[in-house]
Amino acid sequence: MSLNMNRRSFLQGGLAASALAALAGCKKTDGAAQGGSEATMAAAGGNVLKFYISNPVAIDPYNTQETQGTQVEHALFDALCGFDWDKQEVVPKAAEKWEPNADATEFTFHLVKGAKFHNGDPVDAASFKRGWERICDSTMPEPSVIAYHLDPVKGAKEMSEGKAKELTGVEVVDDYTLKVTLTAPMADFPYVCAHPALAPVPQAAIDDPNSFLTAPIGNGPFKMDGSWVADQYINLVRNDDYYGEKAKIDGIYFSIQKDPETAFREFEAGNIDFVDVPTGRMAEIEGKYGLSEDGYTVTPGKQALTGPEAGVYYLLLNQNDETLKDPVIRQAISLAINRQNIIDTLFEGTRVAADCIFPRVIDEDPSNAWEFCKYDKEAAIKLLDEKYPADANGKRGIKITLSYNSDGGHGDLMSIVQSDLEAVGIDVTQDSLEWAAYLKAMGDGTYQVARLGWNADYPTMDNFLYPIFLSTSENNYSKYNNPEVDKGLAEARQITDEAKRKAKYREINAMVGKDMPVVPIMFYSHMQVGSDKLKSFYYDAQTKGDFAKAEM
């Protein structure tokens, strides 16, 4: 992944879920929620789910890179696999089954026969190869920023660098058999194939790419009704020729609003069925609309969602910084931060204090907890006293600069962190940068302590270790380099037994925890609410709506 990505994993937006959703700006007027598709909505007899998004970056799978576009794209397209959060396993979607070879370097996928795109074209193995190659094609007018998903596939790097014209690791064995060869073993590869953007596309995506950008032709349970009207709406209707179980609702009206507050006013007026809760209002909303029983499912009278998400907010500690090279200082910084106070003060108690890098929905084994990832002010002082005794003014000669992006509402959190660190004798200043400059500072390593968020691409332990802590990873902004961790990650990817693979990842997590290259602060949770028009609507831990099973 390159540093210029507008990748939602960075969680550029605000700390609350309402602001996290607003990764892309929009300029529509407040009244546009009722524009454009009123006739379709009326014809459906009200059996349409009206869902708030901000203006997406893309709804074409080749460049679907953030939550807004993904909501639309995954309703239009089916990837090879899906992930069932109830079963906690990868499940068939466009592929009815698959098998790996002995060392997990080759995967053979067998597609559902008879599936069609919305224009009637067959969904075959060639359409998957076509879709994946569009993602890696460096000659696209706007090259994709999500090609990193296909990095494990043989030939992907060469395509992305413009050195090849096809994915050599993707073989069309026959119309309904797709064979994928990887550059190295990766037993978790089916999880990667469950990413919504790794979808098939018909020949129309090549023949008329401009139209495909705003009116993609997919293979999923819903299809486009007209084209995306930027800053206003995207309208989808049920695909009655869908090869799987047909959707229960007639359509989805994605109401594009300029900000979460405007969207919430439309929700209160009865014009939208699902929105983010504005910052500071979660307790009020829970009291007014009732709390969901499982945290993820909206039902009448139990409409507010607070379920844990597959994301973590953390501080990067630059391992090349002279001050932070000392593990005692890194450990003391982590011990000094009162995470629960941050959560209670800024998020009405709706977050969970992080004790390691794995969110609970990824792995909840109690052995994952890091020794120094907790609040213990006295322990922090004791650690520092041994090497950095305080003077008469309580100062220790340790100076730290906290950096953060200015456009995401992170200042309040950083001020609490500053107060906590100063309470143990560390001098702290803040440095606020706009997003592009902030990304450059992280990439160049010209910072001491910086904030970042990571939201799972795939619900695997690997996805929280390999990208963040592998020494050669582009996302390793802490400049962490532990050869034992690198070796362990390579070994873990080759383990085909899931229980043994998870045990290996727990070992790696423990190694990272001893080194403390980052300071986990909190795990994200939902902050959304649905209307009482929703009989049942599930919003998963990766913030995707299950539109196909929604009921009005």
C-alpha positions in Angstrom: 0.0 0.0 0.0 1.3 3.4 -0.9 1.2 6.4 1.4 -1.0 8.5 -0.9 -3.9 6.2 -0.4 -7.2 7.5 0.8 -7.5 4.2 2.6 -10.2 3.9 5.2 -8.0 1.8 7.4 -6.2 5.0 8.4 -9.5 6.3 9.9 -8.7 9.8 8.9 -12.1 11.1 10.0 -13.2 11.9 13.5 -13.0 9.7 16.5 -16.7 9.1 16.9 -18.3 6.7 14.4 -20.3 9.5 13.0 -17.2 11.3 11.9 -15.4 8.1 10.9 -18.0 7.6 8.3 -17.5 11.0 6.7 -14.3 10.3 4.9 -15.5 12.1 1.8 -17.0 15.5 1.6 -20.2 16.5 -0.3 -21.9 19.6 -1.3 -25.6 18.8 -1.7 -28.4 20.7 -0.2 -30.3 19.4 2.8 -33.4 18.6 0.8 -31.8 16.3 -1.7 -32.8 13.2 0.3 -36.2 13.3 -1.5 -34.9 14.0 -5.0 -34.5 12.0 -8.1 -35.9 8.6 -7.2 -39.2 9.4 -5.6 -41.2 7.6 -8.3 -39.2 4.4 -7.7 -39.6 4.6 -4.0 -43.3 5.2 -4.2 -43.8 2.3 -6.6 -42.0 0.0 -4.1 -44.7 0.8 -1.6 -42.3 1.9 1.0 -40.4 -1.4 1.0 -37.2 0.5 0.4 -34.4 1.0 3.0 -33.1 4.6 3.1 -29.5 4.5 4.2 -27.3 7.5 4.9 -23.8 7.8 3.3 -21.5 10.7 2.5 -20.4 11.0 -1.1 -18.3 7.9 -1.9 -14.9 7.9 -3.5 -15.9 5.0 -5.8 -18.7 2.4 -6.2 -16.9 0.5 -9.0 -15.1 -2.4 -7.2 -11.8 -1.7 -8.9 -11.3 1.3 -6.5 -13.7 0.7 -3.6 -11.6 2.0 -0.8 -13.8 3.3 2.1 -16.9 2.6 4.0 -19.3 4.7 1.9 -18.5 3.2 -1.4 -18.3 -0.3 0.1 -21.9 -0.1 1.3 -23.1 0.4 -2.3 -20.6 -1.9 -4.0 -21.1 -5.0 -1.8 -24.9 -4.8 -2.4 -24.2 -4.8 -6.2 -21.4 -7.4 -6.3 -20.6 -10.8 -4.8 -17.0 -11.8 -4.3 -15.9 -15.4 -4.3 -16.5 -15.7 -0.6 -18.2 -14.0 2.3 -17.7 -13.9 6.0 -20.4 -15.1 8.4 -20.0 -13.2 11.7 -22.4 -15.6 13.5 -20.4 -18.7 12.5 -17.1 -16.8 12.5 -16.0 -18.4 9.3 -15.5 -17.8 5.6 -18.6 -19.0 3.6 -19.4 -19.5 -0.1 -20.7 -16.7 -2.2 -19.9 -16.7 -6.0 -17.8 -19.7 -5.4 -19.7 -22.7 -4.1 -16.5 -24.4 -2.8 -12.7 -24.2 -2.9 -9.7 -26.2 -1.9 -6.0 -25.3 -1.2 -3.0 -27.3 -2.1 -0.9 -28.8 0.7 1.3 -25.8 1.4 -1.4 -23.1 0.8 0.2 -21.6 -2.2 -2.6 -22.5 -4.6 -6.3 -22.2 -4.2 -8.9 -23.6 -6.7 -12.3 -22.0 -6.6 -15.4 -23.7 -8.1 -18.0 -21.1 -9.2 -21.8 -21.4 -8.8 -23.1 -22.4 -12.2 -25.8 -20.3 -14.0 -25.1 -17.0 -12.1 -25.5 -13.9 -14.3 -24.5 -10.3 -14.2 -27.3 -7.7 -14.1 -27.1 -7.4 -17.9 -27.5 -11.1 -18.4 -23.8 -12.0 -19.1 -22.6 -15.2 -17.4 -20.5 -14.9 -14.2 -17.6 -17.1 -15.2 -13.9 -17.6 -14.1 -12.8 -15.1 -16.8 -14.9 -12.4 -15.2 -13.0 -12.8 -12.0 -9.7 -12.6 -13.7 -10.9 -9.5 -15.5 -12.1 -7.8 -12.3 -8.8 -8.5 -10.4 -6.7 -7.4 -13.4 -8.5 -4.1 -13.5 -7.6 -3.5 -9.9 -3.9 -4.1 -10.7 -3.9 -2.3 -14.0 -1.5 0.7 -13.7 -2.8 2.1 -17.0 -6.3 2.8 -15.7 -7.1 6.6 -16.0 -7.2 6.6 -12.2 -5.1 3.6 -11.0 -6.6 1.7 -8.1 -5.4 2.3 -4.6 -6.6 -1.1 -3.3 -4.3 -3.3 -5.4 -2.5 -4.2 -2.1 -5.4 -6.7 -1.5 -3.9 -8.8 -4.4 -0.3 -8.5 -3.4 -0.2 -12.2 -2.3 -1.1 -13.2 -5.9 1.7 -14.1 -8.3 2.1 -11.4 -10.9 0.1 -8.7 -9.0 3.2 -6.7 -8.2 4.4 -6.8 -11.8 1.1 -5.6 -13.0 0.8 -2.8 -10.5 4.4 -1.6 -11.5 3.4 -1.7 -15.2 5.8 -4.6 -16.0 3.1 -7.1 -17.0 -0.4 -7.0 -18.6 -2.0 -9.9 -16.8 -2.1 -11.7 -13.4 0.0 -14.7 -14.1 -1.2 -16.3 -10.8 -4.8 -16.3 -11.9 -5.7 -19.1 -14.2 -9.1 -19.7 -15.9 -9.1 -23.5 -15.9 -12.6 -23.6 -17.4 -15.8 -21.5 -17.3 -16.5 -22.3 -13.7 -13.0 -23.1 -12.2 -10.5 -20.4 -11.1 -7.0 -21.3 -9.9 -5.0 -18.8 -7.9 -1.3 -19.2 -7.3 0.3 -17.1 -4.6 3.9 -15.9 -4.2 4.2 -17.4 -0.7 2.0 -19.6 1.5 -1.1 -17.9 3.0 -3.6 -20.2 4.6 -5.9 -17.2 5.3 -6.2 -16.3 1.6 -10.0 -17.2 1.4 -10.5 -14.4 3.9 -8.9 -12.0 1.4 -11.2 -13.3 -1.3 -14.1 -12.3 0.9 -13.2 -8.7 0.5 -16.1 -7.1 -1.5 -13.9 -5.3 -3.9 -12.4 -8.6 -5.3 -15.5 -9.1 -7.4 -16.0 -10.2 -11.0 -16.9 -7.7 -13.7 -18.6 -8.2 -17.2 -16.9 -7.2 -20.4 -18.9 -3.9 -20.2 -16.5 -2.7 -17.6 -13.8 -2.7 -20.3 -15.9 -1.6 -23.2 -17.6 1.4 -21.5 -15.5 2.2 -18.3 -16.9 5.7 -17.9 -20.5 4.4 -17.6 -19.4 1.6 -15.4 -17.9 4.0 -12.8 -21.3 5.6 -12.0 -23.6 2.6 -12.9 -21.7 -0.6 -12.2 -23.1 -3.9 -13.5 -22.7 -6.4 -10.8 -23.7 -10.0 -9.9 -25.1 -9.3 -6.5 -28.6 -9.2 -4.9 -29.3 -5.6 -5.9 -28.7 -3.7 -9.2 -28.4 0.0 -10.1 -31.6 2.0 -10.8 -30.1 4.8 -13.0 -26.7 6.2 -12.2 -25.0 7.6 -9.1 -26.0 11.2 -8.8 -23.0 12.7 -7.0 -23.8 14.6 -3.7 -27.4 13.5 -3.9 -28.3 9.8 -4.1 -27.6 6.3 -5.4 -30.7 4.1 -6.0 -30.6 0.3 -6.1 -33.4 -2.1 -6.8 -33.7 -5.9 -6.1 -32.1 -8.2 -8.6 -34.9 -10.7 -9.2 -32.5 -12.8 -11.4 -30.1 -13.3 -8.5 -28.6 -16.8 -8.3 -28.9 -16.9 -4.5 -31.6 -16.1 -2.0 -33.6 -13.1 -3.2 -33.5 -9.9 -1.1 -36.6 -9.3 1.0 -36.8 -5.6 0.4 -37.5 -3.9 -3.0 -34.5 -1.6 -3.0 -32.0 0.6 -1.2 -32.0 4.4 -1.4 -28.5 5.7 -0.4 -29.2 9.2 0.7 -26.0 11.3 0.3 -25.8 14.0 3.0 -23.2 16.6 3.6 -22.5 15.6 7.2 -23.8 13.3 10.0 -25.7 16.1 11.7 -27.7 16.9 8.6 -28.3 13.2 8.1 -29.6 12.8 11.6 -32.0 15.7 11.2 -33.4 13.8 8.1 -33.6 10.7 10.2 -35.6 12.5 12.9 -37.9 13.8 10.1 -38.6 10.3 9.0 -36.7 10.6 5.7 -33.8 8.2 6.4 -33.9 4.8 8.1 -30.2 4.3 9.2 -27.7 6.9 10.3 -24.7 7.6 12.5 -25.3 9.1 15.9 -23.8 12.6 16.3 -21.0 12.9 18.8 -22.2 13.2 22.4 -25.7 12.0 21.8 -25.4 8.2 22.2 -26.9 8.0 25.7 -29.8 10.1 24.6 -30.4 8.0 21.6 -30.3 4.7 23.5 -32.9 6.1 25.9 -35.2 7.3 23.1 -34.9 4.5 20.6 -33.9 1.5 22.8 -30.7 -0.5 22.7 -30.1 -3.4 20.3 -30.0 -6.8 22.0 -26.8 -8.0 20.2 -25.3 -4.6 19.3 -25.6 -5.2 15.6 -29.3 -5.8 14.7 -31.9 -3.1 14.5 -35.4 -4.2 15.5 -38.4 -2.0 16.5 -37.9 -0.5 19.9 -34.3 -1.8 20.0 -32.7 0.4 17.4 -29.4 1.9 18.8 -26.3 -0.1 17.9 -23.2 -0.2 20.1 -21.6 -3.6 19.0 -17.8 -3.8 19.0 -16.1 -3.2 15.6 -13.0 -4.8 14.0 -11.0 -1.7 14.5 -8.4 -0.2 16.9 -7.2 3.3 17.7 -3.5 3.5 18.7 -0.4 5.7 19.1 2.7 5.1 17.0 6.0 5.3 18.9 8.8 6.0 16.4 11.4 3.3 17.0 14.1 5.4 15.3 13.6 8.4 17.7 16.5 8.7 20.2 14.1 9.2 23.1 11.7 6.4 22.2 14.4 3.8 21.5 14.4 3.2 25.3 11.7 0.6 26.0 11.3 2.0 29.5 9.9 5.2 28.1 7.6 3.4 25.7 6.3 1.2 28.5 5.8 4.2 30.9 3.9 6.1 28.2 1.5 3.2 27.8 1.0 2.8 31.6 0.5 6.5 32.1 -2.5 6.8 29.8 -6.0 6.5 31.4 -7.8 4.9 28.5 -11.1 4.5 30.3 -11.1 8.2 31.1 -10.7 8.9 27.4 -13.7 6.6 26.6 -15.9 8.0 29.3 -15.1 11.6 28.7 -15.2 11.7 24.9 -17.4 8.7 23.9 -20.0 8.3 26.6 -18.5 4.9 27.6 -19.3 3.3 24.2 -15.7 2.3 23.4 -13.6 -0.5 25.0 -10.2 0.2 26.4 -7.6 -1.7 24.3 -5.2 -4.1 26.0 -3.5 -5.3 22.8 -3.7 -4.9 19.1 -6.5 -7.5 18.5 -10.1 -6.2 18.8 -12.3 -8.6 20.7 -14.2 -9.6 17.6 -11.0 -10.7 16.0 -9.7 -12.8 18.9 -10.8 -12.6 22.6 -8.3 -14.9 24.1 -7.3 -13.4 27.5 -3.6 -14.3 26.9 -3.5 -11.6 24.2 -3.3 -8.8 26.8 0.0 -6.8 26.8 1.7 -6.4 30.2 2.1 -2.6 29.8 -1.1 -1.9 27.9 -3.1 -0.7 30.9 -3.5 2.3 33.2 -1.1 2.2 36.2 0.2 5.7 37.0 2.3 4.5 39.9 3.9 1.8 37.9 4.8 4.3 35.2 6.4 6.6 37.8 8.3 3.7 39.3 9.7 2.7 35.9 10.8 6.2 35.1 12.3 6.9 38.5 14.9 4.2 38.0 16.5 5.9 34.9 14.9 9.4 34.8 14.5 10.7 38.3 12.3 13.8 38.6 13.8 17.2 39.6 12.2 19.5 42.2 9.6 20.6 39.6 8.7 17.0 38.8 10.4 17.1 35.4 12.5 14.3 34.1 14.1 15.8 31.0 11.9 13.7 28.7 10.3 15.7 25.9 7.6 14.2 23.6 5.7 15.7 20.7 2.2 14.3 20.0 1.3 14.5 16.3 -2.2 14.1 14.8 -4.2 15.1 11.7 -6.1 18.3 12.2 -9.2 17.3 10.3 -10.5 14.4 12.4 -11.3 15.8 15.9 -8.4 14.2 17.6 -7.2 17.2 19.6 -9.4 16.5 22.6 -8.0 13.0 22.9 -4.5 14.1 22.5 -5.0 16.7 25.2 -6.0 14.0 27.7 -2.9 12.0 26.7 -0.8 15.1 27.2 -2.2 15.6 30.7 -1.6 12.0 31.6 2.0 12.0 30.4 2.7 15.4 32.1 1.3 13.8 35.3 4.3 11.4 35.4 6.9 14.1 34.5 7.1 13.9 30.7 7.1 17.2 28.9 4.6 17.2 26.0 3.8 19.4 23.1 1.2 18.9 20.3 1.7 19.1 16.6 -1.4 19.2 14.3 -1.0 18.7 10.6 -3.4 18.5 7.6 -3.9 14.9 6.4 -1.5 14.9 3.4 1.3 16.4 5.4 0.5 14.1 8.3 0.7 11.0 6.1 4.1 12.2 4.7 5.4 12.7 8.2 4.5 9.2 9.2 6.0 7.8 6.0 9.2 9.7 6.4 9.4 8.9 10.1 9.6 12.6 11.0 7.5 12.4 14.2 7.8 11.0 17.7 4.4 9.9 18.7 1.4 9.9 16.3 -2.1 8.6 16.3 -3.5 6.1 13.8 -6.5 3.8 13.4 -6.7 0.4 11.8 -9.9 -1.1 10.6 -9.8 -4.7 9.4 -9.6 -5.4 5.7 -10.3 -9.0 6.5 -11.4 -10.4 10.0 -8.1 -12.2 10.6 -5.3 -11.9 13.2 -2.9 -11.7 10.4 -4.5 -8.4 9.2 -3.6 -6.8 12.6 0.0 -8.0 12.7 1.4 -8.4 9.2 0.6 -4.9 7.8 1.4 -3.0 11.0 4.5 -4.8 12.4 6.3 -6.6 9.5 9.6 -4.7 9.1 9.1 -4.2 5.3 5.4 -3.3 5.4 4.4 0.0 4.0 2.0 0.4 6.9 4.8 -0.1 9.5 4.9 3.6 10.4 6.5 2.9 13.8 9.6 1.6 11.9 9.4 -1.5 14.0 12.0 -4.2 13.1 12.1 -7.5 15.0 13.5 -10.4 12.9 11.7 -12.9 15.2 8.4 -11.3 14.4 9.1 -11.3 10.7 10.0 -15.0 10.9 7.0 -15.8 12.9 4.6 -14.1 10.5 6.0 -16.0 7.6 5.6 -19.2 9.5 2.1 -18.4 10.7 0.9 -17.8 7.1 1.9 -21.4 6.2 0.0 -23.1 9.0 -3.2 -24.7 7.5 -4.7 -25.8 10.8 -6.7 -22.8 11.9 -6.3 -23.5 15.7 -2.6 -23.9 15.4 -2.4 -20.8 13.1 -4.2 -18.7 15.7 -1.9 -20.0 18.4 1.1 -18.8 16.4 -0.4 -15.4 15.9 -0.9 -15.1 19.7 2.8 -15.9 20.2 3.7 -13.1 17.7 1.3 -10.7 19.4 3.1 -11.4 22.7 6.5 -10.6 21.2 5.2 -7.3 19.8 3.6 -6.5 23.2 7.0 -6.8 25.0 8.5 -4.4 22.5 5.7 -1.8 22.7 6.2 -0.2 19.2 2.6 1.1 19.5 0.3 2.0 22.3 -3.3 0.6 21.7 -5.8 3.1 23.1 -9.3 1.7 22.4 -11.3 -0.6 20.2 -14.1 1.0 18.2 -17.8 0.3 18.6 -20.9 1.1 16.6 -22.7 4.4 17.1 -25.6 4.1 14.7 -29.4 4.1 15.0 -32.1 2.7 12.8 -35.8 3.7 12.4 -38.7 1.7 13.7 -39.6 1.0 10.0 -36.9 -1.6 10.1 -38.2 -5.0 11.1 -34.7 -6.4 11.1 -31.4 -5.0 9.8 -27.9 -6.3 10.6 -24.9 -4.0 10.5 -21.7 -6.1 11.0 -18.4 -5.5 12.8 -16.7 -4.3 9.7 -19.5 -1.7 9.3 -21.3 -3.3 6.3 -25.0 -3.5 6.2 -26.6 -6.9 5.4 -29.0 -5.4 2.9 -29.9 -8.8 1.3 -31.5 -10.0 4.5 -33.0 -6.7 5.7 -36.7 -6.6 6.3 -39.0 -3.5 6.5 
